[in-house]
Amino acid sequence: MNQPVFQRPIGVFDSGIGGLSVLAALREELPHEHFVYLADSGHAPYGEKGDDFVTRRTLAIGQWLHRHHSIKALVVACNTATAASVEALRAALPGLPVIGVEPALKPAAALTRTGHVGVLATRGTVHSERFARLRGAHEGRQLRFSVQACDGLAHAIERSTTEGPAAAAARDTVAALCARYTGALGCFGDEPGAIDTLVLGCTHYVFAREQLRALVGPQVQLIDTGAAVARQTRRMLEAAGALAPEAQSGQELPRLFTTGALAALQAAAGRWLGLPPTACTALSSI
């Protein structure tokens, strides 16, 4: 592909549909850019699998996006994949800007008033060295984090997007798991010692925001990473001289691919991004 670099698309991927929340933020921040998104739903959930598995999938997807779509940057819209393999991905694709996501502990630390922050994340993220370093950099005498690994929640959100009895049951599971995991964190509110800020440490959890809000109350701040990742992507493109000019014709519809069920991606893309089913394509393998 001989396109000028600024005309090339930005690649985005996640273990499933969760990264659509990041894609939405990217499209808002970068309205003149083109995007290719891959949902690895056929191999989800990443958060309950080992680092070796996640690294193999991350490298395979990054190389596929680079080889088949000539991407100019890659956004790893998955906390688990970032924690397990973003450095391996950067080593495998030298010269390609790679932007990862991580739980928004730093913004939460700046926003909390009670000094008590809750974190919901996958088991893979919670037990990663990257998360331990991030937590250690911010936790101290005036600030503490209560962290909860949320087994099954991302997978339930993944299964809740379509219609029918199975999807309805998955939505019930999402509600039940949100209640279980917020309950395990402790007391929410603005009283001294209560959790007044909740970090959504998995991109899937953004799509359970309404259920979480109902559980923790209106005074608790819910923090995700989509907007911050979009701003960082802009900075890296500007530094590389690869940012699409504003004169470039209007934003094209993103191209969405999935290694899982096409109907699930189509339903999620329509529900949360307003995209038509024709924007989505199923892949047999990567």
C-alpha positions as CSV (number, residue, x, y, z in Angstrom):
1,M,0.0,0.0,0.0
2,N,1.6,3.3,-1.1
3,Q,-0.7,5.7,0.7
4,P,0.9,8.7,2.4
5,V,1.3,7.9,6.1
6,F,-1.3,10.4,7.2
7,Q,-4.0,8.7,5.0
8,R,-3.4,5.2,6.6
9,P,-5.8,3.9,9.2
10,I,-5.2,3.5,13.0
11,G,-5.6,0.0,14.2
12,V,-7.5,-0.8,17.4
13,F,-8.0,-4.1,19.0
14,D,-9.5,-5.8,22.1
15,S,-10.3,-9.2,23.3
16,G,-13.9,-8.5,22.3
17,I,-16.3,-5.6,22.1
18,G,-15.0,-3.7,25.1
19,G,-12.6,-1.7,23.0
20,L,-15.5,-0.2,21.2
21,S,-15.6,2.3,24.1
22,V,-12.1,3.3,23.3
23,L,-12.9,3.5,19.5
24,A,-15.8,5.9,20.3
25,A,-13.4,8.2,22.2
26,L,-10.8,8.0,19.4
27,R,-13.4,8.9,16.8
28,E,-14.5,11.9,18.8
29,E,-10.9,13.1,19.4
30,L,-9.7,12.4,15.9
31,P,-12.6,13.1,13.5
32,H,-10.5,13.1,10.4
33,E,-8.8,9.7,11.0
34,H,-9.8,6.3,9.6
35,F,-9.9,3.2,11.9
36,V,-9.7,-0.6,11.6
37,Y,-11.0,-2.4,14.7
38,L,-10.6,-6.1,15.6
39,A,-12.6,-7.9,18.3
40,D,-10.8,-11.1,19.2
41,S,-14.1,-12.5,20.6
42,G,-13.3,-16.0,19.4
43,H,-10.5,-16.1,22.0
44,A,-12.1,-14.1,24.8
45,P,-11.9,-13.5,27.7
46,Y,-8.2,-12.6,27.9
47,G,-8.5,-11.6,31.6
48,E,-8.8,-15.1,32.8
49,K,-6.1,-16.7,30.6
50,G,-2.3,-16.7,31.0
51,D,0.2,-14.1,29.8
52,D,1.7,-16.5,27.3
53,F,-1.7,-17.0,25.6
54,V,-2.5,-13.3,25.6
55,T,0.9,-12.4,24.2
56,R,0.6,-14.8,21.3
57,R,-2.8,-13.4,20.4
58,T,-1.6,-9.8,20.8
59,L,1.4,-10.4,18.5
60,A,-0.7,-12.2,15.9
61,I,-3.3,-9.5,15.8
62,G,-0.8,-6.6,15.7
63,Q,1.1,-8.2,12.8
64,W,-2.2,-8.9,10.9
65,L,-3.3,-5.3,11.2
66,H,0.1,-4.1,10.2
67,R,0.4,-6.5,7.2
68,H,-3.1,-6.4,5.9
69,H,-4.2,-2.8,6.6
70,S,-0.9,-0.9,6.7
71,I,-1.8,0.8,9.9
72,K,0.1,3.9,11.0
73,A,-0.5,3.4,14.8
74,L,-1.9,0.6,17.0
75,V,-4.1,1.1,20.0
76,V,-4.2,-1.9,22.4
77,A,-7.7,-1.2,23.7
78,C,-7.5,-3.9,26.3
79,N,-6.0,-3.6,29.8
80,T,-5.1,-7.3,30.0
81,A,-3.3,-7.3,26.7
82,T,-1.4,-4.0,27.6
83,A,-0.3,-5.5,30.9
84,A,0.8,-8.8,29.5
85,S,2.4,-7.9,26.1
86,V,2.6,-4.3,25.1
87,E,6.4,-4.2,25.3
88,A,6.6,-7.4,23.2
89,L,4.3,-5.8,20.7
90,R,6.5,-2.7,20.4
91,A,9.6,-4.9,20.0
92,A,7.9,-6.9,17.2
93,L,6.7,-3.8,15.3
94,P,9.6,-1.3,15.7
95,G,8.8,2.2,14.4
96,L,5.0,1.7,14.8
97,P,3.5,3.9,17.5
98,V,1.7,1.5,20.0
99,I,-0.6,3.0,22.6
100,G,-1.7,0.8,25.5
101,V,-4.4,1.3,28.1
102,E,-4.1,0.8,31.8
103,P,-6.5,1.5,34.8
104,A,-6.8,5.2,35.4
105,L,-5.2,5.2,38.9
106,K,-3.4,8.5,38.4
107,P,-6.5,10.5,37.4
108,A,-8.5,8.8,40.2
109,A,-5.8,9.8,42.7
110,A,-6.1,13.4,41.6
111,L,-9.9,13.4,41.8
112,T,-10.7,11.5,45.1
113,R,-11.7,13.6,48.1
114,T,-11.9,10.8,50.6
115,G,-8.6,9.3,49.7
116,H,-10.2,5.9,49.0
117,V,-10.4,4.6,45.4
118,G,-12.1,1.4,44.2
119,V,-10.8,-0.5,41.2
120,L,-12.6,-3.1,39.1
121,A,-10.4,-5.0,36.7
122,T,-9.8,-8.5,35.2
123,R,-7.8,-11.0,37.1
124,G,-5.1,-10.8,34.5
125,T,-4.7,-7.0,35.0
126,V,-4.9,-7.1,38.8
127,H,-2.1,-9.7,39.1
128,S,0.2,-8.2,36.5
129,E,3.5,-6.6,37.3
130,R,2.5,-3.5,35.3
131,F,-0.5,-2.9,37.6
132,A,1.6,-3.5,40.7
133,R,4.0,-0.8,39.5
134,L,1.2,1.6,38.7
135,R,-0.4,1.0,42.1
136,G,2.9,1.4,43.9
137,A,3.5,4.7,42.2
138,H,0.4,6.3,43.6
139,E,-0.7,4.5,46.8
140,G,0.5,6.0,50.1
141,R,-0.5,7.2,53.5
142,Q,-3.1,9.7,52.1
143,L,-4.4,7.4,49.4
144,R,-5.5,3.7,49.3
145,F,-6.9,1.5,46.5
146,S,-9.4,-1.3,47.1
147,V,-9.0,-3.6,44.1
148,Q,-11.4,-6.3,42.9
149,A,-10.8,-8.9,40.2
150,C,-14.1,-9.4,38.3
151,D,-14.1,-12.9,37.0
152,G,-16.8,-13.4,34.4
153,L,-18.0,-9.8,34.0
154,A,-16.3,-9.0,30.7
155,H,-17.5,-12.3,29.2
156,A,-21.1,-11.6,30.4
157,I,-21.0,-8.2,28.8
158,E,-19.7,-9.7,25.7
159,R,-22.7,-12.1,25.6
160,S,-25.3,-9.5,26.5
161,T,-25.4,-7.5,23.2
162,T,-27.8,-9.4,21.0
163,E,-31.4,-10.3,21.5
164,G,-33.1,-13.5,22.8
165,P,-33.1,-15.6,25.9
166,A,-29.3,-16.2,26.1
167,A,-28.6,-12.4,25.8
168,A,-31.3,-11.6,28.4
169,A,-29.7,-14.2,30.8
170,A,-26.3,-12.6,30.2
171,R,-27.7,-9.2,31.1
172,D,-29.0,-10.6,34.3
173,T,-25.5,-12.0,35.0
174,V,-23.9,-8.6,34.3
175,A,-26.3,-7.0,36.9
176,A,-25.6,-9.8,39.4
177,L,-21.8,-9.6,39.0
178,C,-21.7,-5.8,39.2
179,A,-23.6,-6.1,42.5
180,R,-21.3,-8.8,43.8
181,Y,-18.1,-7.0,42.9
182,T,-19.0,-3.5,44.1
183,G,-20.3,-5.1,47.3
184,A,-17.0,-6.8,47.8
185,L,-15.1,-3.5,47.5
186,G,-16.9,-1.9,50.6
187,C,-18.8,1.2,51.3
188,F,-19.3,3.9,48.6
189,G,-20.0,7.6,49.3
190,D,-18.5,10.9,50.2
191,E,-18.1,10.1,54.0
192,P,-14.6,9.9,55.4
193,G,-13.0,6.5,54.5
194,A,-15.7,5.6,51.9
195,I,-14.9,4.9,48.3
196,D,-15.8,8.1,46.3
197,T,-14.0,7.2,43.0
198,L,-14.4,4.0,41.1
199,V,-11.9,3.0,38.3
200,L,-13.3,0.9,35.5
201,G,-10.2,-1.1,34.8
202,C,-11.5,-3.0,31.8
203,T,-12.8,-1.4,28.6
204,H,-15.8,-3.8,28.7
205,Y,-17.0,-2.3,32.0
206,V,-17.8,1.0,30.4
207,F,-20.8,-0.7,28.9
208,A,-22.0,-1.6,32.4
209,R,-21.8,2.0,33.6
210,E,-25.6,2.3,34.2
211,Q,-25.7,-0.7,36.4
212,L,-22.6,0.4,38.3
213,R,-24.0,3.9,38.7
214,A,-27.2,2.6,40.2
215,L,-25.2,0.5,42.7
216,V,-22.6,3.0,43.9
217,G,-24.8,6.2,43.9
218,P,-24.6,9.5,42.1
219,Q,-21.9,11.0,44.3
220,V,-19.3,8.5,43.3
221,Q,-17.0,9.3,40.3
222,L,-16.7,6.6,37.6
223,I,-13.4,6.8,35.8
224,D,-12.4,5.1,32.5
225,T,-9.5,5.6,30.1
226,G,-11.1,6.2,26.7
227,A,-10.6,9.9,26.5
228,A,-7.0,9.8,27.9
229,V,-6.0,7.1,25.4
230,A,-7.5,9.2,22.5
231,R,-5.5,12.2,23.6
232,Q,-2.3,10.2,23.9
233,T,-2.9,8.8,20.4
234,R,-3.2,12.3,19.0
235,R,0.1,13.3,20.7
236,M,1.9,10.3,19.3
237,L,0.6,10.9,15.8
238,E,1.6,14.5,15.9
239,A,5.1,13.6,17.1
240,A,5.4,11.1,14.2
241,G,4.1,13.6,11.6
242,A,1.3,11.1,10.8
243,L,-1.8,13.1,12.0
244,A,-4.5,13.4,9.3
245,P,-5.0,17.0,8.2
246,E,-8.3,18.6,8.9
247,A,-8.7,19.2,5.1
248,Q,-8.9,15.4,4.7
249,S,-12.4,14.4,3.6
250,G,-14.9,13.5,6.4
251,Q,-14.4,10.5,8.6
252,E,-15.1,7.2,7.0
253,L,-17.0,4.5,8.8
254,P,-14.5,2.3,10.7
255,R,-14.0,-1.2,9.5
256,L,-14.8,-3.7,12.2
257,F,-13.6,-7.4,12.2
258,T,-14.3,-10.2,14.7
259,T,-12.9,-13.7,15.3
260,G,-16.2,-14.6,17.0
261,A,-19.9,-14.3,16.2
262,L,-20.6,-11.6,13.7
263,A,-24.1,-10.9,15.0
264,A,-22.7,-10.0,18.4
265,L,-20.3,-7.4,17.0
266,Q,-22.9,-6.0,14.7
267,A,-25.3,-5.6,17.6
268,A,-22.7,-3.9,19.8
269,A,-21.5,-1.6,17.1
270,G,-25.1,-0.6,16.3
271,R,-26.1,-0.2,19.9
272,W,-23.1,1.8,21.2
273,L,-21.6,3.4,18.1
274,G,-24.6,3.7,15.8
275,L,-22.8,1.8,13.0
276,P,-24.6,-0.3,10.4
277,P,-24.2,-4.1,10.2
278,T,-22.2,-3.7,6.9
279,A,-19.3,-2.1,8.8
280,C,-18.6,-5.5,10.4
281,T,-16.9,-8.6,9.0
282,A,-16.2,-12.0,10.4
283,L,-12.8,-13.6,10.2
284,S,-12.2,-17.3,10.1
285,S,-8.8,-17.1,11.8
286,I,-5.8,-15.0,12.5
